[in-house]
Each structure stands twice: as structure tokens, then as C-alpha cells.
Amino acid sequence: MIIDSVYMKRLFFFFLVISSFFKIEAQQQVLDSLDAVSKDQKGKALVLTFNEISWHYRNIRADSALFYGKKALLEAEKEGDKRLKASAYHSIASALQVSAVYDSASYYHQKSLRINFLLGDSIAVANTYNNLGIINDELGNFDTSLQYYFKALKIYEYQTKDPDLVPMVLSNIGIVYKKQGEYKKVLDYYQQALASYKKSDNLFGITVTTGNIGSVLLRLKKFNETIIHAESAIEGYKTLGYNRYVPYMLNNIAVAQDSLGDFINAEKTYKNAIELFSSDDNEYELTNTRIGFAKNQLHFNRYTVAINELRLALKKAKENKFKEFEVNGLKLLSEVYSLQGENQLAYQILEEYTIKKDEVYQLEKTKSILELESKYQSEKKEKEIIQQRSEIDKNKLAMQLKNNLLFGVIAIAFLTGFIGYLFYGKQRLKNEQLQKESELKTALVQIETQNKLQEQRLRISRDLHDNIGSQLTFITSSLDTLKYGLKNTESNVKDKLVALGLFTKTTINELRDTIWAMNKENITFEDLQTRISQFINSANQLSKQIEFDFVVDSDIEIEYTFTAEEGINIYRIIQEGVNNTLKHAFTNSEKQPKILRVYIHKSINFFHVEIKDNGVGFDFLQVELGNGIANMKRRVTDLKSELKIQSKPDKGTTLMFTIPVRS
Amino acid sequence: MPVSIIILLLSFSMVIVISIYFRMEHVKSKKAHKIRIHEYLIDFELHNYQIKKREINLTSYNFLNYNLKEVLQEQNIQ
């Protein structure tokens, strides 16, 4: 019965433990050769060899298994291969598991599980689930254990071609239910496992599972079926050569036969079992079987035999501290003495039994208290972990809130900046547009003013031309007519009329020049030159004894424009200068030829105008300058220049002024 | 969906909406500006045309003046 939990667990966790148990020496040879091979290996091959060595060492020396597991992990980390790391974690976890260091084993299994999960290695994941199921079973966490087993079962059922994995997990589930006393469920899972083994024709699995079913049936008091299953298992073990396990089955058969009242066969079976357990030195099972055999002997009233067997069993139980068997043995021994009528002895043994029972009870109590304590501690730890996790979650939440706030602030700042930029752009565009529009408005106002001004000029010009001009022309014509009509009259009247005619013509000329100047916004140099030429020509016509010379430098751009004011001023200054020369320069002069020269040339920044004659000249100290010179000076000042007069008696006169060139 | 991503998406959608609004405003403003400039230019052209027209008249007065001068010169010669 004890075989079930201990043996099955080993069977399904390591699977090959039993067979390797018989081959320790062979295994040692394998380990030595693996160790030798590992010395020449590197990388992946070395990791796999270390894993293999760790695997082989697990059932021999757990610490060596752990050592090689860690070596495998070191190599795997050097390689940086996740799959190798997972396999190394698995080796370490398995080594720790056999050493019953379940917390650490669980930790490494979880690490391996995470990697295999990410790598999508479902079979490795299922293997780890199975191992975690075993660990939780050992720790008494049956619900968790079952959860892991069912996860493993689900994966194995759909994703593995290995027919032994599904019944292995089914058997493990059965073990968990057995610990909980759910024998019907146990039977169900064992039978499913058996069916699977039969399907794959796995004799070893069939034998072990059949034996286990027999044990469960014994619990369910189905003695006949127990015997059938146990006998079948015995056949299997014998075929496989695993005779060590035959007496377990025999013991079960003996108990069943005894319970069915088949005492004679039970006696034989017990004897057989005792013999086999003795040869295997299996003291534990031997003690148990001896007690069963003693009980059987009572049916034959063989008290002495029973007492001897019980004494032997009690001795071994005391030596090996098999407390449970000691209690059972003492109770039975007390009953035997009582049946023999040795009541005092029976009483003494009963007392001893009571003490031992109390001890066992106390021990169990202590054990259960310890278990409870450990359960409490682990729950406390779990609670602490949960609290820590909750604290971490809280911190995470706070951090997330902070991050969100930061994101929000950044987003708002970005949006504000963006909107600001857009507004700035909009305002800039508006300003540019306003500036352009303002420039256009100013230009429009200017052109409007110019238009109006021009209109005014046109109107005045028209008036001057149409009215005053025509009237002056009429006066001139009338004076000429009158002059010819008064042919023989007084000469002074005639002279007066001629003077009047000349004055009117001058006025017409003046008027014409004024209209000319008024009609123009700008006067080109060419225009001015033509006008001056015309004036000099007309002057030449009037004073033919004077040689006129109008010289203009050829490098002056004829396109250069003066304002109307500048043009009229230049023209008037030259006109006045020429008139003054004609009036005063050659009076009483015998000099021949009489020359009047108007010269215009240009430097970089100025136009230079020179009116020069070779007339009589004058002395500045003796001559008082008239209105004509004053008017010329005023006009020259308007041109932002200065009138220079150079003259000496008999040396002629030179008038000079400049006009600044506009850029 | 993480809040940060939601904030990011919201910001982007707001940026897009605001951009579209400002773009529309920009186009509208440019159109209005173009119309105003066009009106100014028409006025300007009108004045320019009037000035040019008047300049032709003025030139004709100059021409008349020139003729007058010739007449005067002829009279003077006589």
C-alpha cells in the first residue's frame, strides 16, 4: 500500500529510475565516459553533456546533479542560447527536486517554463508543468498540483507522439486523489492510464499500473479483484525481471486473502512475501508483512508463532523507528497475550501500546502542527508577496499616472506652441498684407495727387495758352500792323512800338517757356538741351555780330532727367546769363571776334554750366549788381549750388554754377 | 490601450484639426488680400491711364507752342 505513493511518484517523475536502480554500476561507467567526453567539448555540446551528467547523477548523488546543472547553466549563459539556458534550469530544478528543496526547484522550473513558453516549446512546457505538479503534490498543495497536471495533460494529449506521457500524468493525478482519499477517482485515473499503456503495449507501465490498481481495490475492499490485479502485476514484474517488487504484490494478495477468509493461502502468501522481503533486506515492508502474518496465525490459534513474529517485527520497528508498525504490533501482541490468558502481560503491553500510540499521536500532532505552521508560514509569505505585488502595482499605477500627466503636459505644451506658431504666422501674413496694401495705398494717393496736379497744370496751361497766349499774339500782330501802318510818322513812336512789340514777344517767349516747364513732370537733358539750343539760336538771330557757341559734353546721358523746377531754373539762369552778356558784355567793345560760349559738362557728382564771354568785363568794386544777378543767385541756391562770377575789366566774364547729379 | 497613446492620438488629431482650420483661414485671408490688391491696381491703372491721356494732351499743347514759336519767328523775320 505504501508502495503506491512512493514508488509511483518516482516512477512517473523520473520514469527510468527503477531500471537505472539496477544498473548503478553501468551508470557510473556511463557517467565516467560522459565526463571524459565533456573535457573536449565546447558550447552547445558541452551544455548538453553537462545536462546529461546531471540527469544521470540525480538518483545517485543529488549534489553532483546540482553541480553539473549549474555548470550547464554557466556554459549556456556564455553561449547566450535561451533554449540551452532553459535546459540547464531544468537540470538544476530536477536536482533540487530530488533533494526535496522544493522552493528553489519551483523557482528554477518557473524560469525554465518562462523561456520555453516564449520559445513555443510546448512539450518542454508540459514537462515542467508535470514537475511543478509533483512539487506541489509533495508540498500538500493538491489543488495547485492538479492544475499543473491538467495543464500538462492537455498539452501531452494534443501535441506529443510519445504514448507514455499521457498515462504518466494520469497516474500522477491518481496519486494526488489518493492522498485525498478519493479512491474511486483514483481508480478511474489509474484505469485510464492502464488503457493508454495497453494501447502502446508498454509492459512496464501496464505492470506498475495494474499493481497500483490492485492497491486501490484493496482500499475499496474489492479483495477478489485485488488478487487478480496483484497476480497480473507479479507476472509482469517477473517478465521484466523486476523481482524486487513481487513481494509488495504478494503482501497485497495476502491481505486480500486474509480478508476473504482464505487463511491457508494467505499464510502461504505471507510466508512467500516474508522470504522475498528478507532476501531484499527490505526491513520496512518485512516488518509490516510480519505483523500481517502474525494476525493470520491467530486464525489458526498459533499464538507462539504469532508472538514470535510480532516480537521480531517490534524489534525491527524499534530499531528502525517504524512507529506506526510498533503501535500496530504492540496492540496485536497485547491481544495475543490476552487470548492466551496472560492478562497482566497483555495489560503491560497495552499500556506500552497506549504510550506509543500517544507518542505517535503526539508525533502526528506535532507533524500536523508543523505542517500547519509551514502552511501558515507559506500563506503568510504568499500574503506578503501579494502585499508587495500590490505595493509594486500601486507604485506602477502612480508612475503611470505621473507618466500620463507628463505626457498630457507635453501634449498641451506642444499644442499651445503649435497654436502660438500658427497665430504668429497668421499675424505675420496679416502684417505683410497690410504693409503691401499700405504701400499700394500710398502709391495710389501719390498717383491721385499727381493726377489732380496734372489736371490743374493742364487747366492752367490751357488757360495761359488759350487766353493770355492768344491775346499776346494778337497784341504782337496788332503792333506789327500798327508799325507798318505808321510808316512816315514820328520815329520815337515807331521806336516805342518796336520796343513794345519786342517786349510782347519776350513775354510770349516767357509764357511759352513757363507752359513748357509746367507741362512736364520731368525734363530730360535732351529736352533741356534742345530748349537751350533753340534759345541760343534765336539769340544768335538777333545778334549776328556775336559768335555763339553752345557746347555739351558727349558723355552726358541724354536720358538723364531733371525735375521741372530744376529744368526751368537751369534754363532761366542760362537765359539770364546770355541776356546779360548781350546787354552789357560787348557795349563799347572793339574786340573781334565777339564770342559767347555756353558750356555744359559733367563730373561724377555734378553738372557744370559755364557762360563765358570775351567782352569788356567789369570790376566788382565799381559795379553794382542788378536784379538779374540776384534772381540768378536765388535760382542757383534753389539748385543747391552757388553762382560763381569771374570777371576783370577787358578780360571778359565767366558765370559758373553746378547742379548735383541725383543717384 | 495605454493612456499615453490615447493622449498622443488626441494631440495629433487636434493638431490636424487646428492645422486645417488655420490653413482655411490662411487661404481665405490670401484671397481677400488678392482681391483688395486687385482693386488697388485697377484704381492705379485708372489714374495712370488718365495721366497718360493727359500727357498726350499736354504734348499736343507743346506742339501747339512749337507752332506758335514758329509763327513768332516768322513774324520776327518779317
Interface residues (C-beta under 8 A of the other chain):
Chain A: Q400 N403 N404 F407 G408 A411 F414 L415 F418 I419 L422 G425 K426 L429 K430 Q433 K436 E437 L440 K441 A443 L444 I447 E448 Q450 N451 Q454 E455 R457 L458 S461 R462 H465 G469 T473 T476 S477 D480 K505 I508 N509 R512 I515 W516 N519 K520 Q534 S538 Q541
Chain B: V3 S4 I7 L8 L10 S11 M14 V15 I18 S19 F22 E25 H26 S29 K30 H33 R36 I37 Y40 L41 D43 F44 H47 N48 Q50 I51 R54 E55 N57 L58 T59 Y61 N62 L64 N65 L68 K69 V71 L72 Q73 Q75 N76 Q78
